[in-house]
Structures are given as structure tokens and as C-alpha cells.
Amino acid sequence: MADIFLYDAVRTPRGKAKPDGGLGALTPHELVKQQIDALQLRVDAAANAPEALLLGCIGQVGDQGGHIALVSKLHAGLPDACAAQSINNYCASGLTAIGQAAAMVGSGQAQSVFAGGVECMSRVPFMGDKASYYSDETFPTRTRYIPVVLAADRLAATEGFSRSELDSVALASQQKAAAAETNPSLTRSRIPTGRLDAEECIRPKTDAASLASMSPAFGALQGQYAGALGGETFAPLHTLSHAPPVCDGAAIALVGGAGLGTPRARILSFAESGGDPVASLTAGFAAMDKALAHAGLTLADMDRIEFMESFAVTIARFLRDRDVDQARVNVSGGHIAKGHPMGAVVRS
């Protein structure tokens, strides 16, 4: 297999998912175009004619419908021959796009691919596709849909996490994110977009006392999804401060073979994994282990580790169960502080 390189990656600041949010006035395809424009200015001319645009996006309806990757390709003025793929793999969509780009390059199908994602939750809210699956009671209990925040509360109860442990990781995310705003090396991939040149969702005044004062926010969902839970109940723990803010954002990376300039990194391994639907936030652990095994590496070999803060319980579980230097984990903060633009995420 040919060597695979990540030449550069850019992203928007993350804007609050409100019509008056910092990115709210921009369409999803405009967010993508601005990131493509910025990326093309940063890479050598040989990389400016990608053979494909792979774009993750969960809410592929309304403003994000009509094959959002194709719409974005046309709006950005990419070559007619550039293929376009819109990918919905839930919150891993942007990373799946990167992985598929790496597979295309490694197998010789392409030499230069733009890959990333977009999600404008101010325009297409969570569950905006209104899929019948969300309320379909014909599925077996263990495979019925439950909202991910309910899965987070269930995982916290099952794994025995305390409220103080959740508070601790939420505070660390906010503190790291606030500190990153003054560190140019941690913001070099961020492109001023719309009215934003900084993260809009960070709460820099967060402290331990304010976190401890908040009440669990999602307990009522247990009654709403009692059938899917099979009568199971548990103490709710996650507050709004333990959940990533909904937001708008887009990100694009250039993945390619040798000879496109000076790369930022070489991609050694990529892996995905499914998981137990009853514990829907655990598949990332399995995927990480597969990727490390394929590369012949361990977490101890990593200078930087990005682990998705889908909710406080996931990062708390990672830090509890894996022998890692916490100073190397999510060094610029994570989703809990910055927000989670679902399918747009290619890095924290």
C-alpha cells in the first residue's frame, strides 16, 4: 500500500446553533467553500485539483439535503471530474470521510482527496431527519433507538461513575479550551469564518462550584423511552455542562499520496468498529484499539491524543481505564467546551 499523508486541515470556529450565532447567517455549503478556499491557499498548487470531496453530515435534509457534498463541490468551484460523496455515519461521519480518503489514496484510486464534514445545527437540528426508526417499537428492545444523552447517563450508572468525576473532566475541557485561545500553535488550523475568529461556545468562567450547582438535565427522557429501556431505570447524572453544546461548523483536510508538498502527518492506520447498541458510546474504544493494533503502536507512543468528548462519561472512562499522560489528551479542550457539530468533526 502506498504511503498516505495528511497535508493540511482547516476548520471553522464553532458557532452557537442559533440563527444569530456567529455562523448562523452562512449556509452549510458556504461554510465548506470557505474552508476549501483557505485550504487551497495553504497547500501547493498540485493539490488544488482534488479527485474527490468526501463530506460527513448527519442531518441530510433541508439546507443540508440534495447531496450536500455535491452541492458544496459545485459551490466551491471544484473541477467537474471531482467525485462527491455525502456520508452519514452519525458522529463519526467526518472521521469516516478521512478514513475513506486514506483508503482511496492507499489503494491507488486517487492521489488527492478533500475530506471532512459540515453540520449547521442552527438550520437542521438534532434528529431533524425525523426518521421512523426513532419511534419504531417493532425493533427488539436492545436495538431500539434511545437518545445518546440517555445512553450517556446509562453508561455512567453501569460503569459506576460519580458526579464529581464528570465535573472534573468537564472543568478540564473548559480550562484547556480557554487556554488554547492564547496559543497560536493550537489554533493554526482554525479559519476565521462569518463573524467568528474564536470559539463561541466556550465558557471560560466555569469553575468547580458552578458545575457542582447544576442539576441533571435529562432524567425525564427515561420515561419517554421506557419501552426502549425495557423498564430499566438509573440515576441521571449528566447536566448541560457535561454535554457538548450543539453548534455549527465545518472542516476540510487534504489527504494524498507522496509529492503534493510538505505534509503535516503520515497516516499509519485507521479503523472503525461497531459496538453493543445498549452501550452506544463504547464503540470508539474498540475502534481505537484496532487502529493502534494495525499500526503496531500503543497509547504510550502518542505525543498527542484526541479522544471524543461525546459526553463527560466517555472521556472519564478513557482516562480511568487507559494508562495515559493526561497532559497529552485533548490538549486544546474538547467537545464539552467547544461544542459538537456532529458530522463535521475531524478533530477536536
Secondary structure, 3 states (H helix, E strand, C coil): CCCCEEEEEEECCCEECCCCCCCCCCCHHHHHHHHHHHHHHHCCHHHCCCCEEEEECCCCCHHHCCCHHHHHHHHHCCCCCCEEEEECCHHHHHHHHHHHHHHHHHCCCCCEEEEEEEEECCCCCCCCCCCHHHHCCCCCHHHCCCCHHHHHHHHHHHHCCCHHHHHHHHHHHHHHHHHHCCCHHHCCCECCECCECCCCCCCCCCCHHHHHCCCCCCCCHHHHCHHHHCCCCCCCCCCHHHCCCEEEEEEEEEEECCCCCCCCEECCCCCCCCCCHHHCCCHHHHHHHHHHHHHCCCHHHCCCECCCCCCHHHHHHHHHHCCCCHHHECCCCCHHHHCECHHHCCCC
